[in-house]
Amino acid sequence: MAQTVEEKKAYRAAYRDKHRERLREQGREYNAANREKILAYNAAHRDEIRLKNKAYYAANPEKYAEQRRRARDAILKDPKKWLQRALSNAKGRAKKKGAPFDISVEDIFFPSICPFTFLPFVFCPGTKEPHPQSPSLDRIKPERGYVRGNVRVISFHANAVKSNVTDPAIFQRLADDARLWGLV
């Protein structure tokens, strides 16, 4: 008796679940052995691939949203990955604004606490809004852009407050910090 389409799909899904690691390893081996061939194919069919991916994401929004959430959570849990992501985002902002960008992960010191609030950083995976104590890249002198010696990690709240300071006590703290960094 022939299998129905649903039975075939169920069988394939069960097989993939049972042999997931072996299939992944085979895929990695194939990709490593055929890297140039894959790159050439992707370059030749870039537009087709983009259209196919766009259609897939439109047809499966919940699956795509879950995949993005897992990736974001993994980044937010690891300070090193967070810093790489923050630099990537900063590079895009600098390009859009025409500001200089000349930093790498090695150029930025990631403290365990915020130098303004003296509280530890909080990584909040799974939330859309940043926690007040989540880390944030700060340009000490914004007009200089993202260059070595002008970027540091402070809390999101401190960075927001710093951008529109009106309280004299906070302004004094910023001035002391600027002297500490040798900017004044």
Backbone bond lengths (Angstrom), bond angles and torsions (degrees), N, CA, C in turn:
res aa  C-N    CA-C-N  psi(-1)  N-CA   C-N-CA  omega(-1)  CA-C   N-CA-C  phi
1 M - - - 1.437 - - 1.525 109.09 -
2 A 1.302 117.53 133.93 1.459 122.84 -176.57 1.529 110.01 -78.12
3 Q 1.333 114.33 146.76 1.461 120.15 178.79 1.528 110.46 -80.62
4 T 1.312 114.98 147.19 1.461 119.12 174.64 1.529 108.67 -78.84
5 V 1.301 116.47 169.16 1.465 121.62 -179.94 1.531 109.86 -61.92
6 E 1.338 117.16 -41.06 1.457 121.21 -179.73 1.530 111.13 -64.79
7 E 1.320 117.21 -38.90 1.465 121.09 178.91 1.531 110.54 -66.13
8 K 1.335 116.51 -39.74 1.469 120.13 177.76 1.520 110.94 -63.88
9 K 1.342 116.58 -43.02 1.466 120.43 178.70 1.520 110.96 -62.74
10 A 1.316 116.72 -42.08 1.470 120.84 179.55 1.527 110.52 -64.65
11 Y 1.341 117.12 -41.29 1.459 121.05 178.83 1.527 110.70 -62.69
12 R 1.359 115.84 -45.78 1.466 119.68 179.78 1.516 111.56 -62.92
13 A 1.317 117.22 -40.60 1.469 120.94 179.83 1.529 110.30 -64.46
14 A 1.330 117.19 -42.79 1.464 120.73 178.79 1.527 110.73 -64.56
15 Y 1.325 116.79 -40.33 1.466 121.42 178.55 1.530 110.68 -62.84
16 R 1.350 115.31 -45.62 1.473 119.18 179.33 1.518 111.13 -62.00
17 D 1.327 117.57 -41.20 1.461 120.85 179.25 1.523 111.33 -63.81
18 K 1.316 115.95 -42.16 1.469 120.96 -177.23 1.526 111.54 -69.04
19 H 1.338 117.89 -35.90 1.468 122.14 -174.10 1.531 112.13 -114.62
20 R 1.327 117.77 29.06 1.460 122.72 -173.94 1.528 113.22 -55.00
21 E 1.320 117.92 -50.46 1.470 120.80 -176.91 1.535 111.82 -65.16
22 R 1.318 116.83 -42.76 1.461 119.87 179.82 1.533 110.59 -63.45
23 L 1.330 116.96 -41.98 1.461 120.97 178.81 1.532 111.53 -65.92
24 R 1.323 116.69 -38.76 1.462 119.93 177.15 1.522 111.02 -63.58
25 E 1.329 115.87 -42.87 1.467 119.83 179.72 1.531 110.74 -63.88
26 Q 1.325 116.69 -41.31 1.461 119.91 176.97 1.528 110.69 -61.42
27 G 1.318 116.73 -40.47 1.456 120.98 178.48 1.527 111.87 -64.16
28 R 1.341 116.42 -42.32 1.470 119.97 177.81 1.526 111.21 -63.19
29 E 1.331 116.20 -41.96 1.466 120.09 179.18 1.531 110.74 -64.00
30 Y 1.321 116.95 -43.00 1.465 120.72 179.37 1.529 110.32 -62.60
31 N 1.341 116.16 -45.86 1.459 120.17 -179.34 1.526 111.55 -62.04
32 A 1.326 116.77 -39.97 1.463 119.99 179.62 1.529 110.85 -67.12
33 A 1.312 116.94 -40.32 1.464 121.12 -177.64 1.540 112.07 -73.78
34 N 1.313 117.25 -26.25 1.468 121.01 -174.48 1.531 112.60 -119.87
35 R 1.310 117.29 31.05 1.470 121.97 -175.41 1.531 112.28 -55.30
36 E 1.320 117.23 -50.17 1.466 120.75 -177.67 1.526 111.57 -63.61
37 K 1.317 116.22 -40.66 1.460 121.27 179.73 1.539 110.22 -63.37
38 I 1.323 116.44 -42.23 1.469 121.52 -179.69 1.522 110.11 -66.33
39 L 1.335 117.29 -45.03 1.465 120.60 179.71 1.532 111.37 -61.88
40 A 1.333 115.81 -40.94 1.469 119.58 179.27 1.529 110.57 -64.77
41 Y 1.325 117.03 -43.23 1.467 120.71 179.02 1.527 110.04 -62.13
42 N 1.349 116.76 -46.93 1.466 120.57 -178.78 1.525 111.34 -61.60
43 A 1.320 117.38 -39.10 1.464 120.63 178.86 1.527 110.93 -66.76
44 A 1.326 116.78 -40.61 1.465 120.81 -178.42 1.529 112.71 -71.81
45 H 1.331 117.20 -27.27 1.466 121.14 -175.40 1.532 112.44 -118.73
46 R 1.324 117.37 28.05 1.462 122.49 -175.44 1.528 112.58 -54.01
47 D 1.322 117.94 -47.79 1.469 120.90 -177.52 1.524 111.93 -65.53
48 E 1.337 116.58 -41.70 1.472 120.17 177.79 1.527 110.97 -61.70
49 I 1.323 115.77 -43.19 1.465 120.93 -178.73 1.520 109.95 -64.13
50 R 1.327 117.04 -42.59 1.471 120.63 179.43 1.522 110.93 -62.09
51 L 1.329 116.70 -44.27 1.465 119.98 179.32 1.528 111.50 -63.84
52 K 1.321 115.85 -41.49 1.463 120.52 179.34 1.537 110.53 -63.76
53 N 1.339 116.53 -44.47 1.462 120.53 178.92 1.523 111.09 -64.65
54 K 1.327 116.79 -41.66 1.453 120.78 179.44 1.527 110.74 -61.40
55 A 1.330 116.53 -42.62 1.468 120.69 178.62 1.532 110.77 -65.31
56 Y 1.326 116.38 -39.96 1.464 120.12 179.38 1.524 110.68 -63.41
57 Y 1.332 116.84 -46.92 1.465 120.53 -179.10 1.520 111.03 -64.52
58 A 1.339 117.62 -35.80 1.462 120.49 177.84 1.527 110.94 -67.83
59 A 1.333 116.97 -34.88 1.467 121.11 -178.64 1.531 112.31 -80.50
60 N 1.343 117.63 -21.76 1.472 121.51 -176.34 1.531 111.45 -129.03
61 P 1.329 118.63 59.40 1.468 119.04 -175.32 1.525 114.04 -63.95
62 E 1.333 117.45 -35.65 1.468 119.36 -178.60 1.525 111.34 -68.66
63 K 1.310 117.20 -37.08 1.463 121.24 178.64 1.529 110.34 -67.31
64 Y 1.326 115.46 -42.57 1.466 121.00 179.60 1.531 110.64 -66.63
65 A 1.340 117.57 -40.57 1.461 121.77 179.13 1.531 110.27 -63.27
66 E 1.312 117.36 -41.06 1.464 121.21 178.44 1.526 110.43 -64.82
67 Q 1.313 117.23 -41.59 1.467 121.66 178.71 1.533 110.44 -62.52
68 R 1.325 116.95 -44.04 1.475 120.86 178.24 1.519 110.86 -64.51
69 R 1.342 117.50 -40.46 1.457 121.21 -179.88 1.520 111.28 -63.10
70 R 1.342 116.81 -43.39 1.469 120.25 178.61 1.524 111.32 -62.90
71 A 1.326 116.87 -41.84 1.465 120.90 179.42 1.524 110.19 -65.25
72 R 1.324 117.12 -43.16 1.466 120.99 179.48 1.529 110.71 -64.08
73 D 1.331 117.07 -42.11 1.458 120.25 179.51 1.519 111.59 -63.31
74 A 1.334 117.19 -39.43 1.466 120.53 178.64 1.518 110.49 -63.64
75 I 1.319 117.18 -39.16 1.466 121.17 179.45 1.521 110.51 -68.50
76 L 1.324 116.78 -43.19 1.451 120.16 -175.83 1.525 113.32 -70.37
77 K 1.328 118.17 -21.20 1.459 120.71 -179.20 1.518 112.82 -81.47
78 D 1.315 118.12 -22.26 1.455 122.62 -174.56 1.531 110.23 -113.21
79 P 1.348 118.57 115.22 1.467 120.02 -178.44 1.522 114.01 -56.97
80 K 1.334 118.17 -36.37 1.466 120.20 -179.72 1.537 110.25 -66.01
81 K 1.343 116.15 -44.01 1.464 119.59 177.98 1.520 110.51 -67.33
82 W 1.345 116.34 -36.46 1.453 119.38 178.51 1.525 109.63 -61.15
83 L 1.315 117.08 -43.64 1.457 121.24 -177.95 1.532 111.06 -64.42
84 Q 1.336 116.65 -40.81 1.466 119.71 177.01 1.523 110.45 -61.66
85 R 1.322 117.06 -42.94 1.466 121.60 179.75 1.527 110.54 -66.63
86 A 1.346 116.53 -42.19 1.462 120.69 179.54 1.524 110.75 -62.56
87 L 1.329 117.11 -40.16 1.465 120.42 178.34 1.527 111.10 -66.57
88 S 1.313 116.40 -39.40 1.459 120.12 177.80 1.530 110.54 -61.72
89 N 1.333 116.55 -44.55 1.462 121.09 178.07 1.529 110.86 -64.67
90 A 1.341 116.52 -41.01 1.468 120.74 179.56 1.523 110.73 -64.17
91 K 1.322 116.62 -37.53 1.459 120.13 178.86 1.531 110.11 -62.67
92 G 1.326 116.71 -41.31 1.460 120.75 177.32 1.525 111.81 -64.25
93 R 1.343 117.28 -41.89 1.470 120.45 177.94 1.523 110.68 -64.52
94 A 1.341 116.39 -41.68 1.462 120.20 -179.99 1.524 110.70 -63.72
95 K 1.315 116.66 -41.22 1.469 120.48 179.42 1.521 110.57 -63.93
96 K 1.342 116.39 -42.48 1.464 121.25 -179.47 1.533 111.19 -64.62
97 K 1.359 116.97 -38.45 1.462 121.10 -178.37 1.518 113.23 -87.68
98 G 1.347 116.57 -10.50 1.458 119.86 -177.00 1.520 112.25 76.12
99 A 1.325 117.32 22.61 1.467 122.46 -178.85 1.527 109.49 -89.46
100 P 1.330 117.29 154.25 1.461 119.76 178.57 1.533 111.62 -68.27
101 F 1.322 115.70 146.15 1.467 122.04 177.06 1.516 108.14 -139.96
102 D 1.331 116.08 115.53 1.458 120.44 -177.35 1.529 110.14 -149.16
103 I 1.333 118.02 55.22 1.460 120.89 179.76 1.517 110.08 -134.67
104 S 1.331 114.35 159.74 1.462 120.87 175.00 1.523 107.62 -135.70
105 V 1.311 117.09 176.45 1.462 121.92 -179.03 1.528 110.89 -57.41
106 E 1.334 116.63 -36.84 1.465 120.96 -177.40 1.529 112.10 -68.94
107 D 1.328 117.81 -20.97 1.467 121.49 -177.30 1.525 112.97 -81.40
108 I 1.320 117.90 -11.11 1.464 120.60 -173.42 1.527 110.53 -114.41
109 F 1.315 114.89 127.93 1.460 121.37 175.22 1.523 107.92 -86.42
110 F 1.331 115.96 127.58 1.469 120.88 -179.60 1.531 107.31 -106.07
111 P 1.347 117.95 98.02 1.470 119.77 -178.81 1.526 110.96 -72.42
112 S 1.323 116.25 162.07 1.467 119.32 178.70 1.525 111.09 -81.34
113 I 1.348 116.76 -20.84 1.461 120.85 177.08 1.528 109.48 -128.84
114 C 1.318 115.86 158.58 1.465 120.95 177.36 1.520 108.92 -72.85
115 P 1.328 118.36 129.97 1.463 119.73 -179.78 1.531 113.95 -68.39
116 F 1.334 118.86 -13.01 1.460 121.52 178.46 1.518 111.99 -95.24
117 T 1.318 117.12 -46.63 1.463 120.29 -175.31 1.525 112.50 -93.14
118 F 1.315 117.33 -15.14 1.469 123.86 -177.02 1.528 112.41 58.58
119 L 1.324 116.04 28.49 1.453 122.42 177.07 1.523 108.76 -114.28
120 P 1.346 117.51 150.92 1.465 119.05 179.03 1.524 111.06 -68.00
121 F 1.329 115.37 152.33 1.456 120.39 177.34 1.520 109.64 -70.49
122 V 1.337 115.74 148.19 1.458 122.59 -179.79 1.520 107.65 -117.95
123 F 1.321 115.88 125.97 1.458 120.92 175.21 1.513 106.99 -102.44
124 C 1.320 117.20 119.95 1.464 122.61 -175.73 1.518 111.30 -115.68
125 P 1.329 117.65 81.07 1.461 117.84 176.61 1.519 110.99 -67.76
126 G 1.323 115.07 147.90 1.454 120.16 175.50 1.512 114.37 90.05
127 T 1.340 118.59 0.73 1.451 120.13 178.65 1.526 109.29 -114.52
128 K 1.318 116.08 148.93 1.456 119.85 179.84 1.524 111.25 -84.35
129 E 1.315 117.01 -37.88 1.459 121.56 -179.06 1.527 109.62 -88.76
130 P 1.328 117.88 138.28 1.463 119.27 178.96 1.530 111.86 -70.52
131 H 1.304 116.08 144.39 1.459 122.53 174.49 1.527 107.59 -70.39
132 P 1.334 119.36 146.29 1.462 119.74 179.32 1.536 113.32 -55.45
133 Q 1.326 117.42 -29.90 1.465 120.54 -179.71 1.526 112.87 -98.34
134 S 1.328 117.71 12.45 1.457 118.45 176.49 1.525 108.55 -74.45
135 P 1.330 118.03 149.48 1.467 120.25 -177.14 1.523 111.82 -68.03
136 S 1.333 114.53 152.24 1.461 121.81 -178.99 1.525 108.24 -148.82
137 L 1.339 116.90 141.31 1.463 120.16 176.14 1.525 108.70 -79.06
138 D 1.323 116.08 131.88 1.452 122.15 -179.70 1.520 109.75 -119.56
139 R 1.335 116.28 128.21 1.462 120.50 171.06 1.523 106.22 -88.52
140 I 1.313 116.71 117.90 1.459 120.95 -176.54 1.524 109.62 -61.15
141 K 1.310 117.19 -50.43 1.467 122.05 172.27 1.530 106.26 -115.39
142 P 1.335 117.82 102.13 1.470 121.06 -173.06 1.527 114.43 -54.92
143 E 1.324 117.94 -34.19 1.464 119.65 -177.37 1.527 112.73 -67.88
144 R 1.342 118.18 -19.51 1.472 120.91 179.54 1.523 112.19 -81.00
145 G 1.329 117.43 -15.63 1.461 120.80 178.22 1.517 112.88 82.13
146 Y 1.328 115.02 -161.35 1.463 122.20 -178.19 1.521 108.74 -95.82
147 V 1.334 116.24 80.38 1.462 121.64 -179.95 1.532 108.96 -124.11
148 R 1.326 115.66 161.86 1.462 120.98 -179.55 1.528 110.19 -54.15
149 G 1.336 115.56 135.59 1.453 120.94 178.41 1.510 114.25 84.05
150 N 1.321 118.57 -7.68 1.458 121.02 -178.76 1.529 112.26 -113.22
151 V 1.325 117.74 2.47 1.468 121.23 -177.52 1.522 109.33 -125.61
152 R 1.312 114.98 136.67 1.465 121.03 177.20 1.524 108.49 -144.38
153 V 1.324 116.20 169.18 1.463 121.98 179.23 1.521 108.09 -104.77
154 I 1.332 116.06 121.58 1.459 122.08 173.94 1.521 107.47 -133.35
155 S 1.335 117.42 173.42 1.462 120.14 -178.86 1.525 110.46 -71.53
156 F 1.319 115.49 155.68 1.457 121.98 179.62 1.530 110.28 -58.18
157 H 1.326 116.24 -42.68 1.465 121.04 -179.31 1.528 110.73 -63.74
158 A 1.328 116.78 -46.30 1.462 120.26 -179.99 1.525 111.03 -61.87
159 N 1.307 117.06 -38.56 1.455 121.10 179.30 1.530 110.78 -66.70
160 A 1.324 116.81 -40.13 1.462 120.68 178.76 1.523 110.63 -66.79
161 V 1.335 116.44 -42.78 1.462 120.83 179.42 1.524 109.91 -64.92
162 K 1.318 115.68 -41.27 1.465 120.91 -177.92 1.529 111.35 -61.50
163 S 1.315 116.51 -31.54 1.465 119.58 -176.36 1.530 112.82 -71.92
164 N 1.339 117.55 -22.47 1.472 119.32 176.95 1.529 110.27 -141.50
165 V 1.313 115.71 70.81 1.459 122.52 -177.05 1.530 109.98 -80.55
166 T 1.344 115.35 129.26 1.457 120.85 172.28 1.523 111.05 -128.19
167 D 1.334 117.91 -23.02 1.464 122.53 -179.58 1.535 109.81 -75.50
168 P 1.353 118.33 124.52 1.466 120.55 -178.19 1.533 113.64 -60.97
169 A 1.347 117.22 -33.76 1.471 119.43 179.85 1.529 110.36 -66.17
170 I 1.307 116.79 -41.74 1.467 120.46 178.74 1.524 109.51 -68.19
171 F 1.325 115.70 -40.19 1.463 118.80 178.54 1.526 110.32 -61.05
172 Q 1.346 117.27 -40.79 1.468 120.85 178.24 1.526 110.26 -63.21
173 R 1.322 116.93 -40.97 1.477 120.95 178.18 1.536 109.95 -62.13
174 L 1.323 117.05 -41.13 1.457 120.25 177.70 1.525 111.22 -64.91
175 A 1.332 116.31 -40.31 1.459 120.00 178.59 1.530 110.44 -64.28
176 D 1.338 116.82 -42.31 1.477 120.43 177.25 1.523 110.10 -61.63
177 D 1.318 115.31 -41.57 1.472 119.91 179.34 1.526 110.57 -64.27
178 A 1.334 117.24 -40.79 1.463 120.64 179.20 1.534 110.17 -63.41
179 R 1.332 117.07 -39.77 1.468 119.25 176.47 1.519 110.83 -64.62
180 L 1.329 116.21 -39.56 1.460 120.63 178.79 1.524 111.11 -60.75
181 W 1.325 116.34 -37.92 1.459 121.59 179.52 1.521 112.51 -83.04
182 G 1.353 117.13 -1.39 1.456 120.90 178.17 1.513 114.06 72.69
183 L 1.328 116.37 31.13 1.466 120.25 -178.59 1.523 112.78 -97.31
184 V 1.325 117.60 -11.00 1.471 120.82 -178.35 1.512 109.61 -118.99
